[in-house]
Amino acid sequence: RSIGRDPDDIIISLKRTIHFTDIDIDESSKMPSNAAVIGTTEDIIKDVLYCNTLGIQQLTYDFRVNEVVDCVKIMEHFARNVMSVTEA
């Protein structure tokens, strides 16, 4: 407000790495990341809902895989099993 911006116009966004442990896709990188979300589909759903309670309005993910086909599988799984449950 002090610089003339409306706080309601600011989108709170978070970018993280995501890895589902329950869909049989191996990670290509074992590099630790404090921003990674690694767990079952249910764990990911809980994390998305938690981020929502914190006021995060937009989540962006990258994937720790080497193959495009694995990225597509993860995105399809996320859309079908996480977004369908967590979208308001």
Backbone hydrogen bonds, N-H to C=O, Kabsch-Sander energy under -0.5 kcal/mol:
donor,donor_aa,acceptor,acceptor_aa,energy
4,G,1,R,-1.8
9,D,6,D,-2.3
10,I,7,P,-1.3
11,I,9,D,-0.5
12,I,10,I,-0.5
13,S,11,I,-0.6
14,L,58,Q,-2.2
16,R,60,T,-2.8
17,T,35,A,-0.6
18,I,62,D,-2.6
19,H,37,V,-2.4
21,T,39,G,-2.2
23,I,20,F,-0.5
28,S,64,R,-3.2
29,S,64,R,-0.6
36,A,33,S,-1.2
37,V,17,T,-3.0
38,I,36,A,-0.6
39,G,19,H,-2.2
39,G,37,V,-0.5
44,I,40,T,-2.3
45,I,41,T,-2.4
46,K,42,E,-2.3
47,D,43,D,-2.1
48,V,44,I,-2.6
49,L,45,I,-2.4
50,Y,46,K,-2.3
51,C,47,D,-2.8
52,N,48,V,-1.9
53,T,49,L,-1.7
54,L,50,Y,-1.4
55,G,52,N,-1.3
56,I,51,C,-2.2
57,Q,12,I,-2.1
57,Q,55,G,-0.5
58,Q,12,I,-1.7
60,T,14,L,-2.6
62,D,16,R,-1.8
64,R,18,I,-0.6
65,V,63,F,-1.1
71,C,67,E,-1.6
72,V,68,V,-2.5
73,K,69,V,-2.0
74,I,70,D,-2.3
75,M,71,C,-2.7
76,E,72,V,-2.7
77,H,73,K,-2.5
78,F,74,I,-2.9
79,A,75,M,-2.7
80,R,76,E,-2.6
81,N,77,H,-2.9
82,V,78,F,-2.3
83,M,78,F,-2.6
84,S,79,A,-0.9
85,V,82,V,-1.1
86,T,82,V,-2.4
87,E,83,M,-2.2
